[in-house]
Amino acid sequence: MESQPEYLRKVLTAYSKTPGTIGVVRGPDRLVAAQLYKRGVPLAAVENALMLAAARRLVRPDGLPPHPPIRSLAYFLPVIEEVLDLQVSPQYFVYLSDWLARHTKRP
């Protein structure tokens, strides 16, 4: 596992670049990232959860307005828990990353 500063940097960077977020890291986001580190949540699980939640928000019936922007890393906590319990191939998240890249404009 990375050092705490490296882990926090990677989590917060991934969060700020996730489609659908406001793209700004706030104090409470740093606290959530520190809690994830303290719990030993793998960085890959956090990154995969960010992708999964972003993809889910993009899949909407035609004619519905877009979701409002996500303003907190805490929004993703239930999806992080879900990803920790998932038993899927890592290739699924490679596919999901490619799908997001095709369907969003990422910075």
Residue, then its C-alpha position, 0 to 999 in steps of 0.5 A: m500500500e502507498s504511504q498515506p500522503e501518496y494514497l490521499r493524493k491519488v484518491l483526491t485526484a481521482y475523485s476530482k477528475t471523476p465525471g459528474t463531480i464538481g472537480v474541487v477537493r474540499g476539507p471533508d473530502r480529505l477526511v473521507a480519504a484519510q478514513l479510507y486509508k486508515r481502513g486499508v481500503p485498496l486504492a483500486a477499489v476506490e478508483n473502481a467505485l468512482m468509475l462505477a458510480a460515474a457510469r451509473r449516473l450517465v445511463r439515463p433514459d432519454g429526455l431526463p435532465p442530467h444529475p446535479p454535480i457530486r459535491s463530496l467524496a462521501y457520496f461514493l462511500p456506498v459504492i466503495e463498499e459495494v466494490l469491496d464485496l464484488q467478485v468480478s474480473p478486473q477486466y470489467f473495470v478496464y471495460l468500464s474505464d474505456w466506456l467512460a472515456r468514450h461517453t465523457k469528456r475527461p480532463 
